[in-house]
């Protein structure tokens, strides 16, 4: 795939994350955990980071709140990170690495938060269970999954109106496939249960998103 088409696709994904709430949902979930636990500094492992727009959003939010965040952004495709290298190297608290999430060089309990945005819809239930188990091992505090909710309305909305917020044919094809492949809420609940997650909450969030938060250590008020 030509580099120009790939870059346009990644920029489309950044735009979609901003316009349709994915960035907001992730920041709300992080903020809720940070506030409830009284954290002033924290670490994040972000899986399947793409162009790293979601890790950058966390860093910007943390700086605005006077918090110290260190983020490792793990991405399988080296070319995705290379395309945005000039931008990413200007953030000393962001550490992009190239690795496969299913054999990632991550120690147990290495990060406060392990998050994954818009990657689960690429996985079978078996692979999603495997990844959730790994995320639970790697996290000290909470696991957060932010993804699509498979429903007809967003699929047809995207099909009719994609020209207004995408510039790449690759984005249009991938977008439709993503809506078709995404988990339904009951399917994600089954995945979480089979992965052995405890103290897990899965919510439908507007517009047509699923947010999974699994707390791995008690918050102060629950002790």
Secondary structure, DSSP 8 states (H G I E B T S, - for coil): --HHHHHHHHHHHHHHHHHTSHHHHHHHHHHHHHHHHT-SEEEEEEES-TTSHHHHHHHHHHHHTT-EEEEEEEES-HHHHHHTHHHHTT-TTEEEEE--GGG----TT-EEEEEEES-GGGS-HHHHHHHHHHHHHHEEEEEEEEEE---HHHHHHHHHHGGGT---HHHHHHHHHHHHHS--HHHHHHHHHHTT--SEEEEEETTTEEEEEEE-S--GGG-
